[in-house]
Amino acid sequence: MPEHQTPLIATIAAGLMLAFVLGLIAQRLRVQPLVGYLLAGVMVGPYTPGFTADPALATELAEIGVILLMFGVGLHFSLKDLLSVGRIAIPGAIGQIAVATLMGAGLSWALGWPPLAGFVFGLALSVASTVVLIRALQDRHILETHRGRIAVGWLVVEDLVMVLALVLLPALALATEGNGVPPTRILLSLLATLAKVSIFVAIMLIIGRRVIPWLMHYTAHTGSRELFRLAVYAVALGVAYGAHYFFDVSFALGAFFAGMVLGESDLSQRAAEEAIPLRDAFAVLFFVSVGMLLNPMVFLDAPLAVIATIAIIVVGKSAAAYLIVRAFGHSRSTAFTVSASLAQIGEFSFILIGIGIGLNMVPNESRDLVLAGAIVSIMVNPFVFTLLERLGTDKEAAPSDKPAAEPETDLTPTALSGHDIVIGYGRVGSLVGAGLARDGGKMIVVEASDAGIEQARRDGAEVFSGNAAEPAIIGAINLAGARRLYVTIPEPFEAGQIVQQARAANPKLDILARAHSSATVEHLGRLGANLVVLGETEIAHRMLERERGDTPTAAA
């Protein structure tokens, strides 16, 4: 068949086309598009009739998505952020892994498997998927909040534990076979792994934080956007591969540290923007590759075992994480966010169970249970997140170890009227806010990042944290009584949702928005914006102002 002559092209083309069609259908049905991506994987997998994509190639392509995703997370996650959540992330992740492993071992005992199989199976159920967790936080605009950083820090600790597990499993298999492997060999393996990880981290923090930003600045000064974009991908993929090849560190963890050291550069925002298109495409391939691994017959052959596996992942892990976070004094909102983030499994689970089968530590049916649990937990995760977020809208005071900008403010409706509202407090929003502050006007800012929240408060704004498109925030900022709305966020779809809802809430509201393309100008104008500013047009007007001696218009 022709597709076997070009397996890479066939896998990418079939995966993306089917993912697009089924993702579009899922969106129309008001279901998360990732459900469509997973079903696309099932359709091109080896267990369903018709075209079969290459699962090995799909898995490697998906790994690129994981690398770029974690690189982007690292760009917005400083060493200070990592250390600030260590008090909860380290003991929390270890405790949650222990609880989930025990629950998995209990299920394996009920299935008649030996204790060692139960340990490996439970360990595979204990670790969350990087892609799913980060996408969930990004979709809700809480990745850069304190609770988002706790979830990411928790994930980093889980990855480190899994790195150790991957090294120790072969030694453990030999020890349990009675081949006379001394305990010192296992201890030396553990120490060697710790040493490798420590050396990698030291290299990144001592050498990498100087070399990588210098390299990016040097490339930026060449004036070539193509070279800069290439440098971003080269750093992300190169460091990830080098970390894995030389230090036995996971690709995801290597990419995370690469992004973290680059994040200290003032070019980090530009690097993040360049990585987004390729990252999103390969992230879709990750979900397709997961769907390809599933044998649907497991739902008929072992329905009770599948249900129990899903319950451990979605309910057991979440309950353990919730109790641990609450035990450390954090609010219900933070506890529910972390719980929802971890209520799924992914890439490390597949690796662990694959190694376990290869070493004859677990039976072959364990793979089907893990895959079924992964598929279902990933599909239901958005609904779990929505449910737990609703339950977590409490008004508890933040504990003392949280920063002042903890974005878990209550949504008590504002008492302001005749005020200005600024959506987003980044580079554009902060300039708008500073101007409004100088004029002495009343101002509300809706922002998700801690840095933006702190700056808005310094400018005298009343701050609401979160996604401005959420009905709760729309209802709290008094659009009906507002004077003007500034939509300064760069994302056209989210901006369109905000403009549309604002126009419905107040037909007379003066709405000003930014755009990056002519199509976005038209899109936001149709939805009700009074003025849409296109950066390139404004730059041209200012350049011509000197020649013509007139005042440039503000519209585009």
C-alpha positions in Angstrom: 0.0 0.0 0.0 1.3 3.5 -0.7 1.0 4.7 2.9 3.6 2.1 3.9 6.1 3.8 1.6 5.7 7.1 3.4 4.7 6.1 6.9 5.8 9.4 8.5 3.7 11.5 6.1 0.8 9.1 6.3 0.8 9.1 10.1 0.9 12.9 10.4 -1.7 13.4 7.6 -4.2 10.8 8.8 -3.7 11.8 12.4 -4.2 15.5 11.9 -7.0 15.3 9.4 -9.1 12.9 11.5 -8.2 14.8 14.7 -9.5 18.0 13.0 -12.8 16.5 11.8 -13.6 14.7 15.1 -12.3 17.7 17.2 -14.6 20.0 15.2 -17.6 17.6 15.8 -16.7 17.4 19.5 -16.6 21.2 19.7 -20.0 21.5 18.1 -21.4 19.0 20.6 -19.9 21.2 23.4 -17.3 18.6 24.3 -13.6 19.2 24.7 -11.9 18.8 21.3 -9.3 16.4 22.8 -12.1 13.8 23.0 -12.2 14.0 19.2 -8.4 13.7 19.0 -8.5 10.5 21.2 -11.2 9.0 19.0 -9.2 9.8 15.9 -6.3 7.8 17.4 -8.6 4.8 18.0 -9.8 5.0 14.4 -6.3 4.9 12.9 -5.0 2.4 15.5 -4.3 -1.3 14.9 -7.4 -2.5 16.7 -10.0 -1.0 14.3 -10.6 -1.7 10.6 -9.3 0.5 7.8 -6.1 2.5 7.6 -3.5 1.8 10.4 -1.0 4.5 11.2 2.5 3.6 12.5 2.1 3.6 16.3 5.9 3.9 16.9 6.2 7.0 14.7 3.1 8.5 16.3 4.6 8.0 19.8 7.8 9.7 18.8 5.9 12.6 17.2 3.9 13.0 20.4 7.1 13.1 22.4 8.0 16.3 20.4 4.8 17.8 21.6 5.6 17.0 25.2 9.0 18.5 24.8 7.7 21.8 23.3 4.9 21.9 25.9 7.2 21.6 28.9 9.7 24.0 27.3 6.9 26.6 27.2 5.9 25.9 30.8 9.5 26.4 31.8 9.6 29.8 30.1 7.0 31.0 32.6 8.2 29.1 35.6 11.3 30.5 37.3 13.5 28.7 39.8 12.0 31.0 42.5 8.6 29.7 41.6 9.8 26.1 41.8 11.3 26.6 45.2 8.3 28.5 46.4 6.0 25.5 46.0 8.5 22.9 47.1 7.1 22.7 50.6 3.8 21.3 49.3 4.9 19.8 45.9 7.6 17.4 47.2 5.8 15.8 50.1 2.5 16.0 48.3 3.6 14.3 45.2 5.4 11.5 47.1 2.5 11.0 49.4 0.0 10.9 46.5 2.2 8.4 44.5 2.4 6.2 47.6 -1.4 6.2 48.1 -2.2 5.5 44.4 0.4 2.7 44.3 -1.2 1.1 47.3 -4.7 1.3 45.7 -3.3 -0.1 42.4 -1.7 -2.9 44.3 -5.0 -3.7 46.1 -6.7 -4.0 42.7 -4.0 -6.3 41.4 -4.3 -8.5 44.5 -8.1 -8.8 43.8 -7.2 -9.8 40.2 -4.8 -12.5 41.5 -1.6 -10.9 40.4 1.6 -11.2 42.5 2.8 -8.4 44.8 5.5 -7.1 42.5 3.0 -6.8 39.6 0.8 -4.8 42.0 3.6 -2.4 42.8 4.4 -1.7 39.1 0.7 -1.4 38.2 0.0 0.9 41.0 3.0 3.0 40.2 1.8 3.4 36.6 -1.5 4.7 37.9 0.1 7.2 40.2 1.6 9.6 37.7 -0.3 12.3 35.7 0.1 13.2 32.1 2.2 16.3 31.4 0.2 17.3 28.3 -3.2 16.9 29.8 -2.3 18.7 33.0 -0.7 21.7 31.3 -3.4 22.0 28.7 -6.1 22.0 31.4 -4.3 24.8 33.3 -3.7 26.8 30.1 -7.3 26.4 29.0 -8.5 27.9 32.3 -5.7 30.6 32.4 -4.5 29.5 35.8 -1.1 28.1 34.7 0.8 31.1 36.1 -1.3 31.4 39.3 -0.1 30.1 42.6 -2.3 27.0 42.4 -1.1 26.4 38.9 2.5 26.5 40.0 1.7 24.0 42.8 0.3 21.6 40.2 3.3 22.1 37.9 5.7 21.7 40.7 3.9 18.5 41.8 4.2 17.2 38.2 8.0 17.9 38.2 8.4 15.9 41.4 6.4 13.1 39.9 8.6 13.1 36.9 11.7 12.9 39.0 10.3 10.0 41.0 9.4 8.2 37.7 13.0 8.7 36.4 14.2 6.9 39.5 11.6 4.2 39.0 12.6 3.5 35.4 16.2 2.9 36.5 15.4 0.8 39.5 12.8 -1.5 37.9 15.4 -3.7 36.0 17.4 -4.1 39.2 14.3 -4.9 41.2 13.3 -7.5 38.6 16.7 -9.2 38.9 16.5 -9.1 42.7 13.1 -10.7 42.9 14.1 -13.5 40.4 16.5 -14.8 43.0 19.6 -14.3 40.8 21.6 -13.1 43.8 21.6 -9.4 43.0 23.0 -7.8 46.1 21.2 -4.9 47.7 24.2 -2.7 47.2 23.7 -2.9 43.4 20.2 -1.5 43.8 21.5 1.2 46.1 24.3 2.1 43.6 21.8 2.3 40.8 19.7 4.8 42.9 22.8 6.8 43.8 24.0 6.9 40.2 20.6 8.2 39.0 20.5 10.9 41.7 24.0 11.9 40.7 23.1 12.2 37.0 20.0 14.2 37.7 21.9 16.5 40.1 24.7 17.0 37.5 22.2 17.9 34.8 20.4 20.4 37.1 23.7 21.9 38.2 24.8 22.3 34.5 21.5 24.0 33.6 21.5 26.4 36.5 25.2 27.3 36.4 26.1 27.0 32.7 22.8 26.9 30.9 21.4 30.0 32.5 24.3 31.9 31.0 24.8 30.2 27.6 21.2 29.8 26.5 20.1 33.4 27.1 23.3 34.6 25.4 22.7 32.4 22.4 19.1 33.6 22.0 20.2 37.3 22.3 23.0 36.7 19.8 20.5 35.1 17.4 17.9 37.9 17.9 20.6 40.5 17.0 21.0 38.9 13.6 17.6 40.3 12.7 16.4 37.0 11.2 13.1 35.8 12.7 13.6 32.5 10.9 16.9 31.9 12.7 15.4 33.0 16.0 12.5 30.5 15.6 15.0 27.8 14.7 17.1 28.6 17.8 14.0 28.2 20.0 13.3 24.7 18.6 17.0 23.8 18.7 17.3 24.7 22.4 14.1 23.0 23.4 14.8 19.7 21.5 18.5 19.8 21.9 18.5 20.1 25.6 15.7 17.6 26.0 17.6 15.0 23.9 20.9 15.7 25.6 19.3 15.4 29.1 17.8 12.0 28.1 20.9 10.7 26.3 23.6 11.7 28.7 21.8 11.9 32.1 18.9 9.5 31.7 16.5 12.4 32.5 13.1 12.4 30.7 12.6 14.5 27.6 9.9 16.5 29.4 12.1 17.3 32.4 15.0 18.3 30.2 12.8 20.7 28.1 11.3 22.1 31.3 14.7 23.2 32.7 15.7 24.5 29.2 12.7 26.8 29.3 13.2 27.7 32.9 16.7 29.1 32.3 15.7 30.9 29.1 12.7 32.3 31.1 15.1 34.6 32.9 15.9 36.4 29.6 13.8 39.3 28.4 13.3 37.3 25.1 11.3 34.6 26.9 7.9 36.0 25.7 9.0 36.1 22.1 10.4 32.5 22.4 7.1 31.3 23.8 5.2 32.9 20.9 7.5 31.2 18.4 7.0 27.8 20.0 3.2 27.9 20.1 2.3 26.8 16.6 4.5 23.7 16.4 3.8 22.8 20.0 0.0 22.8 19.5 0.2 20.6 16.4 2.4 18.0 18.1 0.3 18.1 21.2 -2.7 17.0 19.1 -0.5 14.1 17.8 0.1 13.1 21.4 -3.6 12.5 22.0 -3.9 10.7 18.7 -1.0 8.4 19.7 -2.7 7.6 23.0 -5.9 6.6 21.2 -4.0 4.3 18.9 -2.8 2.2 21.7 -6.2 1.3 23.0 -7.8 -2.1 22.3 -11.6 -1.4 22.7 -12.3 -5.0 23.5 -10.9 -4.5 27.0 -14.2 -2.8 28.0 -16.1 -6.0 27.1 -13.5 -8.5 28.4 -12.8 -7.0 31.8 -15.4 -4.3 32.5 -15.2 -4.4 36.3 -11.4 -4.2 36.3 -11.6 -1.2 33.9 -14.1 0.5 36.2 -11.9 -0.1 39.2 -8.8 1.3 37.4 -10.7 4.4 36.3 -12.0 4.9 39.9 -8.4 4.8 41.3 -7.2 7.3 38.8 -10.1 9.8 38.8 -11.5 9.4 42.4 -8.7 7.8 44.5 -5.8 10.0 43.3 -7.9 13.1 43.4 -9.1 12.4 46.9 -5.5 11.7 48.1 -4.2 15.0 46.5 -7.1 17.0 47.9 -6.5 15.7 51.5 -2.8 16.3 51.2 -3.2 19.9 50.0 -5.7 20.7 52.6 -3.5 19.2 55.3 -0.8 21.7 54.3 -3.3 24.5 55.0 -4.1 25.6 51.5 -7.6 26.6 50.4 -10.3 24.4 49.0 -9.9 26.2 45.6 -6.2 25.2 45.4 -6.9 21.7 46.6 -9.6 21.1 44.0 -7.4 22.6 41.2 -4.5 20.2 42.1 -6.9 17.3 42.5 -8.5 17.9 39.1 -5.1 18.3 37.5 -3.9 14.9 38.7 -7.1 13.0 37.9 -5.7 11.3 34.8 -2.6 9.4 33.6 -0.5 9.5 30.5 2.9 9.1 28.9 5.0 7.9 31.9 2.3 5.3 32.7 2.7 3.7 29.3 6.5 3.6 29.6 6.4 2.1 33.1 3.9 -0.6 32.2 5.8 -1.4 29.0 9.0 -1.9 30.9 7.1 -4.0 33.4 5.8 -6.3 30.7 9.2 -6.5 29.1 10.7 -7.6 32.4 7.9 -10.1 33.1 6.9 -8.2 36.2 3.3 -7.6 35.2 0.8 -9.6 33.0 0.0 -8.4 29.5 -3.6 -7.5 30.4 -2.2 -4.7 32.7 -1.3 -2.7 29.6 -5.0 -2.7 28.4 -6.2 -1.6 31.8 -3.7 1.2 32.0 -4.5 2.3 28.4 -8.3 2.1 29.1 -7.8 4.1 32.3 -5.7 6.7 30.5 -8.2 7.1 27.6 -11.3 7.5 29.9 -9.5 9.7 32.5 -8.2 12.0 29.8 -11.7 12.2 28.2 -13.5 13.0 31.5 -10.8 15.3 32.9 -12.3 18.5 31.5 -15.6 17.6 33.2 -13.9 16.7 36.4 -12.1 20.1 36.3 -15.3 22.0 35.7 -17.1 20.1 38.6 -14.2 20.6 41.1 -13.7 24.2 40.1 -17.4 24.9 41.0 -17.0 23.1 44.3 -13.8 25.1 45.0 -15.2 28.6 44.8 -14.7 29.3 48.5 -13.7 32.5 50.2 -11.0 31.3 52.6 -8.1 33.4 53.5 -4.8 32.5 52.0 -2.2 30.9 54.3 0.9 32.8 55.2 3.2 30.9 52.8 1.3 32.2 49.8 2.3 35.4 48.0 0.1 38.5 48.4 -1.0 38.1 44.8 -2.6 34.7 45.4 -5.2 34.6 42.6 -8.0 33.0 44.6 -9.9 36.2 45.2 -13.6 35.9 45.8 -16.0 37.1 43.1 -18.0 39.6 45.2 -19.4 42.0 42.6 -17.7 45.3 42.3 -19.3 48.4 43.8 -17.8 50.6 41.1 -19.8 52.3 38.3 -18.7 54.6 35.6 -15.4 52.8 35.6 -13.0 51.5 33.0 -12.3 47.7 32.6 -9.0 46.4 31.3 -8.8 42.8 30.2 -5.2 41.6 30.4 -2.4 43.4 32.1 0.6 42.4 29.9 2.6 44.7 27.7 -0.3 46.6 26.2 -2.8 46.3 29.1 -0.2 47.7 31.6 0.4 50.8 29.4 -3.4 51.4 29.2 -3.8 50.9 32.9 -0.9 53.3 33.7 -2.5 55.9 31.5 -5.8 55.5 33.2 -4.2 55.7 36.6 -2.5 59.0 35.7 -5.9 60.4 34.8 -7.3 59.3 38.2 -10.1 57.2 36.8 -11.8 54.2 38.5 -10.4 51.0 37.0 -11.0 47.2 37.1 -8.4 44.8 35.8 -9.0 41.1 34.9 -5.7 39.2 34.8 -4.4 35.7 35.6 -0.7 36.0 36.2 0.8 37.0 39.5 3.1 39.6 37.9 0.2 41.3 36.1 -2.0 41.2 39.3 0.7 42.9 41.4 1.3 45.6 38.8 -2.4 46.3 38.5 -2.7 46.7 42.2 0.2 49.1 42.3 -1.6 51.1 39.6 -4.6 51.3 42.0 -6.9 48.9 40.1 -9.5 46.6 41.6 -8.4 43.2 40.4 -10.3 40.1 39.4 -8.1 37.1 38.6 -9.1 34.5 36.0 -10.5 34.2 32.5 -12.6 37.3 31.6 -14.8 35.1 29.4 -16.1 33.2 32.4 -19.7 34.1 33.3 -18.8 34.5 37.0 -16.3 37.3 36.2 -18.5 38.9 33.5 -21.2 39.2 36.2 -18.8 40.6 38.8 -17.2 43.4 37.0 -20.4 45.4 36.3 -20.3 45.7 32.6 -23.7 47.3 32.6 -22.4 50.2 34.7 -19.0 50.5 33.0 -17.8 53.5 31.0 -15.3 51.7 28.7 -13.8 48.3 28.1 -10.2 47.7 26.9 -9.6 44.2 25.6 -5.8 44.0 25.4 -5.2 40.3 25.2 -3.7 38.9 22.0 -5.8 35.8 21.6 -8.6 36.5 19.0 -11.0 33.8 20.0 -11.0 34.6 23.7 -11.1 38.3 22.9 -14.1 37.7 20.7 -16.0 35.8 23.5 -15.4 38.8 25.8 -16.5 41.4 23.3 -19.6 39.5 22.4 -20.6 39.0 26.1 -19.8 42.6 26.9 -21.9 43.9 24.1 -24.8 41.8 25.2 -24.5 43.0 28.8 -24.3 46.7 27.8 -25.3 47.8 24.3 -23.9 51.3 24.9 -20.5 50.3 26.3 -17.5 51.7 24.5 -15.4 48.7 23.6 -11.8 49.0 22.4 -9.7 45.9 21.4 -6.3 45.0 20.0 -5.7 42.8 17.0 -2.8 41.1 15.2 -4.4 40.7 11.8 -7.0 42.3 9.5 -9.1 39.2 9.9 -9.2 39.7 13.6 -10.1 43.4 13.2 -13.2 42.3 11.1 -14.0 39.5 13.6 -14.0 41.7 16.7 -15.8 44.5 14.8 -18.6 42.1 13.9 -19.0 41.0 17.5 -19.5 44.5 18.7 -16.1 46.3 19.3 -16.3 50.0 18.6 -12.6 50.4 17.9 -10.1 47.6 17.0 -6.4 48.7 16.9 -4.1 46.8 14.5 -0.5 47.3 15.6 1.0 47.4 12.1 -1.4 50.0 10.9 -0.7 52.2 13.9 3.0 52.0 13.3 2.6 53.0 9.7 0.4 56.0 10.7 3.0 57.2 13.2 5.7 56.9 10.6 3.7 59.0 8.1 2.7 61.5 10.7 6.0 63.3 10.4 5.7 63.5 6.6 2.1 64.7 6.5 2.1 66.7 9.8 -1.3 65.4 10.7 -2.6 63.3 13.7 -2.9 59.6 13.0 -6.2 58.0 13.5 -6.6 55.5 16.3 -8.6 53.0 14.4 -7.5 50.3 12.0 
